[in-house]
Amino acid sequence: MEPADYIVLRLDGDYAVLRRTDVPSEEDFFIARAFLPEAADEGSRLHYEAFVYTLA
């Protein structure tokens, strides 16, 4: 998968809702918070590359 940038829209229990910022036409999606950096919070910007999410 190619690199991508996201913003955390909201946290919902063990899940987060992400929105892709570099391709705005994509739909928001849920992902398990366990895949995100521990410091990620609502409004955090994330970078995804090589199957790893990091704070941007």
PDB file of N, CA, C, O and CB in Angstrom:
ATOM      1  N   MET A   1       0.835  -1.178   0.000  1.00  0.00           N
ATOM      2  CA  MET A   1       0.000   0.000   0.000  1.00  0.00           C
ATOM      3  C   MET A   1       0.882   1.243   0.000  1.00  0.00           C
ATOM      4  O   MET A   1       1.937   1.266   0.634  1.00  0.00           O
ATOM      5  CB  MET A   1      -0.951  -0.003   1.211  1.00  0.00           C
ATOM      6  N   GLU A   2       0.447   2.266  -0.708  1.00  0.00           N
ATOM      7  CA  GLU A   2       1.214   3.505  -0.816  1.00  0.00           C
ATOM      8  C   GLU A   2       1.080   4.348   0.450  1.00  0.00           C
ATOM      9  O   GLU A   2       0.133   4.164   1.215  1.00  0.00           O
ATOM     10  CB  GLU A   2       0.755   4.310  -2.035  1.00  0.00           C
ATOM     11  N   PRO A   3       2.010   5.265   0.678  1.00  0.00           N
ATOM     12  CA  PRO A   3       1.909   6.159   1.828  1.00  0.00           C
ATOM     13  C   PRO A   3       0.638   7.002   1.761  1.00  0.00           C
ATOM     14  O   PRO A   3       0.155   7.321   0.674  1.00  0.00           O
ATOM     15  CB  PRO A   3       3.140   7.069   1.905  1.00  0.00           C
ATOM     16  N   ALA A   4       0.096   7.361   2.931  1.00  0.00           N
ATOM     17  CA  ALA A   4      -1.131   8.147   2.998  1.00  0.00           C
ATOM     18  C   ALA A   4      -1.130   8.973   4.273  1.00  0.00           C
ATOM     19  O   ALA A   4      -0.462   8.630   5.249  1.00  0.00           O
ATOM     20  CB  ALA A   4      -2.381   7.236   2.936  1.00  0.00           C
ATOM     21  N   ASP A   5      -1.889  10.069   4.255  1.00  0.00           N
ATOM     22  CA  ASP A   5      -2.022  10.941   5.414  1.00  0.00           C
ATOM     23  C   ASP A   5      -3.474  10.962   5.873  1.00  0.00           C
ATOM     24  O   ASP A   5      -4.397  10.974   5.058  1.00  0.00           O
ATOM     25  CB  ASP A   5      -1.533  12.370   5.088  1.00  0.00           C
ATOM     26  N   TYR A   6      -3.664  10.965   7.199  1.00  0.00           N
ATOM     27  CA  TYR A   6      -5.005  10.896   7.795  1.00  0.00           C
ATOM     28  C   TYR A   6      -5.127  11.882   8.931  1.00  0.00           C
ATOM     29  O   TYR A   6      -4.132  12.381   9.456  1.00  0.00           O
ATOM     30  CB  TYR A   6      -5.312   9.478   8.295  1.00  0.00           C
ATOM     31  N   ILE A   7      -6.366  12.155   9.304  1.00  0.00           N
ATOM     32  CA  ILE A   7      -6.669  12.902  10.527  1.00  0.00           C
ATOM     33  C   ILE A   7      -7.631  12.038  11.342  1.00  0.00           C
ATOM     34  O   ILE A   7      -8.519  11.389  10.789  1.00  0.00           O
ATOM     35  CB  ILE A   7      -7.291  14.336  10.210  1.00  0.00           C
ATOM     36  N   VAL A   8      -7.441  12.040  12.659  1.00  0.00           N
ATOM     37  CA  VAL A   8      -8.331  11.292  13.546  1.00  0.00           C
ATOM     38  C   VAL A   8      -9.556  12.169  13.806  1.00  0.00           C
ATOM     39  O   VAL A   8      -9.455  13.214  14.448  1.00  0.00           O
ATOM     40  CB  VAL A   8      -7.607  10.892  14.899  1.00  0.00           C
ATOM     41  N   LEU A   9     -10.709  11.739  13.303  1.00  0.00           N
ATOM     42  CA  LEU A   9     -11.936  12.516  13.481  1.00  0.00           C
ATOM     43  C   LEU A   9     -12.522  12.334  14.864  1.00  0.00           C
ATOM     44  O   LEU A   9     -12.913  13.303  15.514  1.00  0.00           O
ATOM     45  CB  LEU A   9     -12.961  12.127  12.439  1.00  0.00           C
ATOM     46  N   ARG A  10     -12.583  11.084  15.314  1.00  0.00           N
ATOM     47  CA  ARG A  10     -13.120  10.833  16.663  1.00  0.00           C
ATOM     48  C   ARG A  10     -12.637   9.481  17.164  1.00  0.00           C
ATOM     49  O   ARG A  10     -12.278   8.594  16.389  1.00  0.00           O
ATOM     50  CB  ARG A  10     -14.675  10.885  16.664  1.00  0.00           C
ATOM     51  N   LEU A  11     -12.642   9.355  18.482  1.00  0.00           N
ATOM     52  CA  LEU A  11     -12.312   8.099  19.142  1.00  0.00           C
ATOM     53  C   LEU A  11     -13.605   7.530  19.685  1.00  0.00           C
ATOM     54  O   LEU A  11     -14.405   8.243  20.291  1.00  0.00           O
ATOM     55  CB  LEU A  11     -11.247   8.296  20.278  1.00  0.00           C
ATOM     56  N   ASP A  12     -13.805   6.243  19.465  1.00  0.00           N
ATOM     57  CA  ASP A  12     -15.045   5.580  19.866  1.00  0.00           C
ATOM     58  C   ASP A  12     -14.683   4.252  20.518  1.00  0.00           C
ATOM     59  O   ASP A  12     -14.638   3.217  19.853  1.00  0.00           O
ATOM     60  CB  ASP A  12     -16.004   5.366  18.642  1.00  0.00           C
ATOM     61  N   GLY A  13     -14.424   4.288  21.830  1.00  0.00           N
ATOM     62  CA  GLY A  13     -14.018   3.069  22.536  1.00  0.00           C
ATOM     63  C   GLY A  13     -12.669   2.584  22.042  1.00  0.00           C
ATOM     64  O   GLY A  13     -11.677   3.311  22.095  1.00  0.00           O
ATOM     65  N   ASP A  14     -12.639   1.343  21.558  1.00  0.00           N
ATOM     66  CA  ASP A  14     -11.396   0.749  21.066  1.00  0.00           C
ATOM     67  C   ASP A  14     -11.120   1.069  19.611  1.00  0.00           C
ATOM     68  O   ASP A  14     -10.178   0.534  19.027  1.00  0.00           O
ATOM     69  CB  ASP A  14     -11.434  -0.736  21.246  1.00  0.00           C
ATOM     70  N   TYR A  15     -11.931   1.938  19.016  1.00  0.00           N
ATOM     71  CA  TYR A  15     -11.794   2.258  17.599  1.00  0.00           C
ATOM     72  C   TYR A  15     -11.620   3.751  17.387  1.00  0.00           C
ATOM     73  O   TYR A  15     -11.982   4.562  18.238  1.00  0.00           O
ATOM     74  CB  TYR A  15     -13.004   1.760  16.823  1.00  0.00           C
ATOM     75  N   ALA A  16     -11.055   4.099  16.232  1.00  0.00           N
ATOM     76  CA  ALA A  16     -10.917   5.491  15.821  1.00  0.00           C
ATOM     77  C   ALA A  16     -11.505   5.622  14.421  1.00  0.00           C
ATOM     78  O   ALA A  16     -11.492   4.676  13.634  1.00  0.00           O
ATOM     79  CB  ALA A  16      -9.418   5.957  15.857  1.00  0.00           C
ATOM     80  N   VAL A  17     -12.011   6.796  14.132  1.00  0.00           N
ATOM     81  CA  VAL A  17     -12.508   7.091  12.792  1.00  0.00           C
ATOM     82  C   VAL A  17     -11.477   7.991  12.128  1.00  0.00           C
ATOM     83  O   VAL A  17     -11.146   9.059  12.644  1.00  0.00           O
ATOM     84  CB  VAL A  17     -13.936   7.770  12.828  1.00  0.00           C
ATOM     85  N   LEU A  18     -10.969   7.551  10.973  1.00  0.00           N
ATOM     86  CA  LEU A  18      -9.947   8.298  10.255  1.00  0.00           C
ATOM     87  C   LEU A  18     -10.502   8.832   8.939  1.00  0.00           C
ATOM     88  O   LEU A  18     -11.380   8.231   8.319  1.00  0.00           O
ATOM     89  CB  LEU A  18      -8.716   7.416   9.999  1.00  0.00           C
ATOM     90  N   ARG A  19      -9.961   9.985   8.532  1.00  0.00           N
ATOM     91  CA  ARG A  19     -10.287  10.549   7.222  1.00  0.00           C
ATOM     92  C   ARG A  19      -8.972  10.813   6.500  1.00  0.00           C
ATOM     93  O   ARG A  19      -8.050  11.417   7.048  1.00  0.00           O
ATOM     94  CB  ARG A  19     -11.147  11.867   7.350  1.00  0.00           C
ATOM     95  N   ARG A  20      -8.911  10.354   5.283  1.00  0.00           N
ATOM     96  CA  ARG A  20      -7.710  10.569   4.483  1.00  0.00           C
ATOM     97  C   ARG A  20      -7.666  12.027   4.037  1.00  0.00           C
ATOM     98  O   ARG A  20      -8.656  12.545   3.520  1.00  0.00           O
ATOM     99  CB  ARG A  20      -7.675   9.611   3.256  1.00  0.00           C
ATOM    100  N   THR A  21      -6.529  12.691   4.231  1.00  0.00           N
ATOM    101  CA  THR A  21      -6.424  14.108   3.904  1.00  0.00           C
ATOM    102  C   THR A  21      -5.804  14.350   2.538  1.00  0.00           C
ATOM    103  O   THR A  21      -6.010  15.414   1.954  1.00  0.00           O
ATOM    104  CB  THR A  21      -5.617  14.816   4.953  1.00  0.00           C
ATOM    105  N   ASP A  22      -5.050  13.387   2.012  1.00  0.00           N
ATOM    106  CA  ASP A  22      -4.407  13.586   0.717  1.00  0.00           C
ATOM    107  C   ASP A  22      -5.297  13.147  -0.446  1.00  0.00           C
ATOM    108  O   ASP A  22      -5.001  13.467  -1.597  1.00  0.00           O
ATOM    109  CB  ASP A  22      -3.096  12.829   0.670  1.00  0.00           C
ATOM    110  N   VAL A  23      -6.387  12.418  -0.166  1.00  0.00           N
ATOM    111  CA  VAL A  23      -7.374  12.019  -1.181  1.00  0.00           C
ATOM    112  C   VAL A  23      -8.756  12.221  -0.552  1.00  0.00           C
ATOM    113  O   VAL A  23      -9.340  11.265  -0.041  1.00  0.00           O
ATOM    114  CB  VAL A  23      -7.160  10.502  -1.660  1.00  0.00           C
ATOM    115  N   PRO A  24      -9.286  13.443  -0.579  1.00  0.00           N
ATOM    116  CA  PRO A  24     -10.521  13.755   0.150  1.00  0.00           C
ATOM    117  C   PRO A  24     -11.753  12.987  -0.315  1.00  0.00           C
ATOM    118  O   PRO A  24     -12.748  12.949   0.409  1.00  0.00           O
ATOM    119  CB  PRO A  24     -10.797  15.205   0.040  1.00  0.00           C
ATOM    120  N   SER A  25     -11.724  12.381  -1.488  1.00  0.00           N
ATOM    121  CA  SER A  25     -12.907  11.669  -1.988  1.00  0.00           C
ATOM    122  C   SER A  25     -13.123  10.315  -1.310  1.00  0.00           C
ATOM    123  O   SER A  25     -14.190   9.720  -1.455  1.00  0.00           O
ATOM    124  CB  SER A  25     -12.787  11.466  -3.482  1.00  0.00           C
ATOM    125  N   GLU A  26     -12.130   9.825  -0.576  1.00  0.00           N
ATOM    126  CA  GLU A  26     -12.285   8.527   0.098  1.00  0.00           C
ATOM    127  C   GLU A  26     -13.181   8.668   1.323  1.00  0.00           C
ATOM    128  O   GLU A  26     -13.214   9.715   1.969  1.00  0.00           O
ATOM    129  CB  GLU A  26     -10.907   7.955   0.508  1.00  0.00           C
ATOM    130  N   GLU A  27     -13.906   7.595   1.630  1.00  0.00           N
ATOM    131  CA  GLU A  27     -14.809   7.606   2.786  1.00  0.00           C
ATOM    132  C   GLU A  27     -14.030   7.457   4.086  1.00  0.00           C
ATOM    133  O   GLU A  27     -12.938   6.889   4.104  1.00  0.00           O
ATOM    134  CB  GLU A  27     -15.851   6.483   2.666  1.00  0.00           C
ATOM    135  N   ASP A  28     -14.599   7.972   5.174  1.00  0.00           N
ATOM    136  CA  ASP A  28     -14.030   7.789   6.508  1.00  0.00           C
ATOM    137  C   ASP A  28     -14.107   6.309   6.864  1.00  0.00           C
ATOM    138  O   ASP A  28     -14.980   5.595   6.373  1.00  0.00           O
ATOM    139  CB  ASP A  28     -14.779   8.661   7.572  1.00  0.00           C
ATOM    140  N   PHE A  29     -13.193   5.847   7.719  1.00  0.00           N
ATOM    141  CA  PHE A  29     -13.237   4.441   8.112  1.00  0.00           C
ATOM    142  C   PHE A  29     -12.820   4.249   9.561  1.00  0.00           C
ATOM    143  O   PHE A  29     -12.099   5.062  10.139  1.00  0.00           O
ATOM    144  CB  PHE A  29     -12.345   3.613   7.207  1.00  0.00           C
ATOM    145  N   PHE A  30     -13.301   3.135  10.132  1.00  0.00           N
ATOM    146  CA  PHE A  30     -12.953   2.736  11.497  1.00  0.00           C
ATOM    147  C   PHE A  30     -11.693   1.899  11.463  1.00  0.00           C
ATOM    148  O   PHE A  30     -11.477   1.110  10.543  1.00  0.00           O
ATOM    149  CB  PHE A  30     -14.110   1.953  12.168  1.00  0.00           C
ATOM    150  N   ILE A  31     -10.858   2.081  12.484  1.00  0.00           N
ATOM    151  CA  ILE A  31      -9.666   1.251  12.645  1.00  0.00           C
ATOM    152  C   ILE A  31      -9.463   1.038  14.146  1.00  0.00           C
ATOM    153  O   ILE A  31      -9.766   1.918  14.951  1.00  0.00           O
ATOM    154  CB  ILE A  31      -8.392   1.918  11.974  1.00  0.00           C
ATOM    155  N   ALA A  32      -8.957  -0.113  14.506  1.00  0.00           N
ATOM    156  CA  ALA A  32      -8.685  -0.405  15.916  1.00  0.00           C
ATOM    157  C   ALA A  32      -7.592   0.538  16.427  1.00  0.00           C
ATOM    158  O   ALA A  32      -6.572   0.742  15.768  1.00  0.00           O
ATOM    159  CB  ALA A  32      -8.260  -1.898  16.104  1.00  0.00           C
ATOM    160  N   ARG A  33      -7.823   1.106  17.608  1.00  0.00           N
ATOM    161  CA  ARG A  33      -6.850   2.039  18.178  1.00  0.00           C
ATOM    162  C   ARG A  33      -5.512   1.383  18.452  1.00  0.00           C
ATOM    163  O   ARG A  33      -4.496   2.071  18.547  1.00  0.00           O
ATOM    164  CB  ARG A  33      -7.387   2.634  19.453  1.00  0.00           C
ATOM    165  N   ALA A  34      -5.492   0.069  18.580  1.00  0.00           N
ATOM    166  CA  ALA A  34      -4.245  -0.644  18.833  1.00  0.00           C
ATOM    167  C   ALA A  34      -3.245  -0.466  17.686  1.00  0.00           C
ATOM    168  O   ALA A  34      -2.043  -0.636  17.890  1.00  0.00           O
ATOM    169  CB  ALA A  34      -4.526  -2.125  19.052  1.00  0.00           C
ATOM    170  N   PHE A  35      -3.719  -0.130  16.497  1.00  0.00           N
ATOM    171  CA  PHE A  35      -2.838   0.074  15.340  1.00  0.00           C
ATOM    172  C   PHE A  35      -2.254   1.484  15.295  1.00  0.00           C
ATOM    173  O   PHE A  35      -1.331   1.750  14.525  1.00  0.00           O
ATOM    174  CB  PHE A  35      -3.599  -0.202  14.054  1.00  0.00           C
ATOM    175  N   LEU A  36      -2.787   2.386  16.115  1.00  0.00           N
ATOM    176  CA  LEU A  36      -2.355   3.782  16.101  1.00  0.00           C
ATOM    177  C   LEU A  36      -1.345   4.048  17.206  1.00  0.00           C
ATOM    178  O   LEU A  36      -1.278   3.301  18.182  1.00  0.00           O
ATOM    179  CB  LEU A  36      -3.555   4.716  16.251  1.00  0.00           C
ATOM    180  N   PRO A  37      -0.553   5.116  17.057  1.00  0.00           N
ATOM    181  CA  PRO A  37       0.375   5.480  18.139  1.00  0.00           C
ATOM    182  C   PRO A  37      -0.408   5.782  19.414  1.00  0.00           C
ATOM    183  O   PRO A  37      -1.523   6.299  19.356  1.00  0.00           O
ATOM    184  CB  PRO A  37       1.246   6.706  17.736  1.00  0.00           C
ATOM    185  N   GLU A  38       0.176   5.460  20.558  1.00  0.00           N
ATOM    186  CA  GLU A  38      -0.490   5.647  21.843  1.00  0.00           C
ATOM    187  C   GLU A  38      -0.915   7.098  22.077  1.00  0.00           C
ATOM    188  O   GLU A  38      -1.937   7.349  22.715  1.00  0.00           O
ATOM    189  CB  GLU A  38       0.422   5.195  22.963  1.00  0.00           C
ATOM    190  N   ALA A  39      -0.145   8.039  21.571  1.00  0.00           N
ATOM    191  CA  ALA A  39      -0.431   9.455  21.796  1.00  0.00           C
ATOM    192  C   ALA A  39      -1.488  10.014  20.841  1.00  0.00           C
ATOM    193  O   ALA A  39      -1.857  11.182  20.963  1.00  0.00           O
ATOM    194  CB  ALA A  39       0.839  10.255  21.662  1.00  0.00           C
ATOM    195  N   ALA A  40      -1.978   9.224  19.910  1.00  0.00           N
ATOM    196  CA  ALA A  40      -2.982   9.711  18.954  1.00  0.00           C
ATOM    197  C   ALA A  40      -4.269  10.071  19.683  1.00  0.00           C
ATOM    198  O   ALA A  40      -4.740   9.327  20.543  1.00  0.00           O
ATOM    199  CB  ALA A  40      -3.263   8.650  17.862  1.00  0.00           C
ATOM    200  N   ASP A  41      -4.827  11.219  19.327  1.00  0.00           N
ATOM    201  CA  ASP A  41      -6.055  11.714  19.941  1.00  0.00           C
ATOM    202  C   ASP A  41      -6.889  12.365  18.847  1.00  0.00           C
ATOM    203  O   ASP A  41      -6.425  12.505  17.716  1.00  0.00           O
ATOM    204  CB  ASP A  41      -5.754  12.726  21.106  1.00  0.00           C
ATOM    205  N   GLU A  42      -8.108  12.760  19.170  1.00  0.00           N
ATOM    206  CA  GLU A  42      -8.950  13.424  18.178  1.00  0.00           C
ATOM    207  C   GLU A  42      -8.225  14.656  17.649  1.00  0.00           C
ATOM    208  O   GLU A  42      -7.699  15.457  18.422  1.00  0.00           O
ATOM    209  CB  GLU A  42     -10.327  13.814  18.786  1.00  0.00           C
ATOM    210  N   GLY A  43      -8.201  14.800  16.342  1.00  0.00           N
ATOM    211  CA  GLY A  43      -7.506  15.911  15.702  1.00  0.00           C
ATOM    212  C   GLY A  43      -6.069  15.609  15.334  1.00  0.00           C
ATOM    213  O   GLY A  43      -5.443  16.399  14.627  1.00  0.00           O
ATOM    214  N   SER A  44      -5.521  14.484  15.793  1.00  0.00           N
ATOM    215  CA  SER A  44      -4.144  14.132  15.466  1.00  0.00           C
ATOM    216  C   SER A  44      -4.008  13.859  13.972  1.00  0.00           C
ATOM    217  O   SER A  44      -4.913  13.312  13.341  1.00  0.00           O
ATOM    218  CB  SER A  44      -3.690  12.907  16.280  1.00  0.00           C
ATOM    219  N   ARG A  45      -2.878  14.245  13.426  1.00  0.00           N
ATOM    220  CA  ARG A  45      -2.576  13.941  12.030  1.00  0.00           C
ATOM    221  C   ARG A  45      -1.637  12.744  12.014  1.00  0.00           C
ATOM    222  O   ARG A  45      -0.667  12.684  12.770  1.00  0.00           O
ATOM    223  CB  ARG A  45      -1.941  15.176  11.289  1.00  0.00           C
ATOM    224  N   LEU A  46      -1.942  11.797  11.141  1.00  0.00           N
ATOM    225  CA  LEU A  46      -1.176  10.552  11.058  1.00  0.00           C
ATOM    226  C   LEU A  46      -0.614  10.360   9.660  1.00  0.00           C
ATOM    227  O   LEU A  46      -1.193  10.811   8.670  1.00  0.00           O
ATOM    228  CB  LEU A  46      -2.048   9.352  11.444  1.00  0.00           C
ATOM    229  N   HIS A  47       0.512   9.690   9.600  1.00  0.00           N
ATOM    230  CA  HIS A  47       1.099   9.283   8.325  1.00  0.00           C
ATOM    231  C   HIS A  47       1.169   7.758   8.341  1.00  0.00           C
ATOM    232  O   HIS A  47       1.597   7.152   9.323  1.00  0.00           O
ATOM    233  CB  HIS A  47       2.532   9.934   8.096  1.00  0.00           C
ATOM    234  N   TYR A  48       0.744   7.158   7.243  1.00  0.00           N
ATOM    235  CA  TYR A  48       0.734   5.697   7.122  1.00  0.00           C
ATOM    236  C   TYR A  48       1.716   5.292   6.035  1.00  0.00           C
ATOM    237  O   TYR A  48       1.644   5.770   4.903  1.00  0.00           O
ATOM    238  CB  TYR A  48      -0.700   5.161   6.802  1.00  0.00           C
ATOM    239  N   GLU A  49       2.630   4.409   6.395  1.00  0.00           N
ATOM    240  CA  GLU A  49       3.596   3.905   5.423  1.00  0.00           C
ATOM    241  C   GLU A  49       4.152   2.589   5.943  1.00  0.00           C
ATOM    242  O   GLU A  49       4.437   2.447   7.132  1.00  0.00           O
ATOM    243  CB  GLU A  49       4.744   4.937   5.167  1.00  0.00           C
ATOM    244  N   ALA A  50       4.301   1.629   5.038  1.00  0.00           N
ATOM    245  CA  ALA A  50       4.860   0.317   5.377  1.00  0.00           C
ATOM    246  C   ALA A  50       4.090  -0.338   6.533  1.00  0.00           C
ATOM    247  O   ALA A  50       4.694  -0.922   7.432  1.00  0.00           O
ATOM    248  CB  ALA A  50       6.349   0.456   5.747  1.00  0.00           C
ATOM    249  N   PHE A  51       2.752  -0.237   6.503  1.00  0.00           N
ATOM    250  CA  PHE A  51       1.860  -0.856   7.485  1.00  0.00           C
ATOM    251  C   PHE A  51       1.994  -0.279   8.889  1.00  0.00           C
ATOM    252  O   PHE A  51       1.630  -0.933   9.866  1.00  0.00           O
ATOM    253  CB  PHE A  51       2.117  -2.328   7.535  1.00  0.00           C
ATOM    254  N   VAL A  52       2.522   0.959   8.997  1.00  0.00           N
ATOM    255  CA  VAL A  52       2.719   1.594  10.298  1.00  0.00           C
ATOM    256  C   VAL A  52       2.141   3.016  10.263  1.00  0.00           C
ATOM    257  O   VAL A  52       2.394   3.776   9.328  1.00  0.00           O
ATOM    258  CB  VAL A  52       4.236   1.620  10.679  1.00  0.00           C
ATOM    259  N   TYR A  53       1.357   3.364  11.304  1.00  0.00           N
ATOM    260  CA  TYR A  53       0.843   4.720  11.478  1.00  0.00           C
ATOM    261  C   TYR A  53       1.772   5.455  12.441  1.00  0.00           C
ATOM    262  O   TYR A  53       2.113   4.936  13.504  1.00  0.00           O
ATOM    263  CB  TYR A  53      -0.637   4.710  12.010  1.00  0.00           C
ATOM    264  N   THR A  54       2.183   6.682  12.056  1.00  0.00           N
ATOM    265  CA  THR A  54       2.999   7.512  12.923  1.00  0.00           C
ATOM    266  C   THR A  54       2.351   8.900  13.008  1.00  0.00           C
ATOM    267  O   THR A  54       1.619   9.306  12.105  1.00  0.00           O
ATOM    268  CB  THR A  54       4.472   7.602  12.397  1.00  0.00           C
ATOM    269  N   LEU A  55       2.624   9.614  14.090  1.00  0.00           N
ATOM    270  CA  LEU A  55       2.132  10.986  14.216  1.00  0.00           C
ATOM    271  C   LEU A  55       2.889  11.869  13.235  1.00  0.00           C
ATOM    272  O   LEU A  55       4.112  11.784  13.122  1.00  0.00           O
ATOM    273  CB  LEU A  55       2.292  11.514  15.678  1.00  0.00           C
ATOM    274  N   ALA A  56       2.160  12.703  12.539  1.00  0.00           N
ATOM    275  CA  ALA A  56       2.790  13.580  11.541  1.00  0.00           C
ATOM    276  C   ALA A  56       3.049  14.947  12.135  1.00  0.00           C
ATOM    277  O   ALA A  56       3.574  15.827  11.453  1.00  0.00           O
ATOM    278  CB  ALA A  56       1.910  13.708  10.284  1.00  0.00           C
TER     279      ALA A  56
END
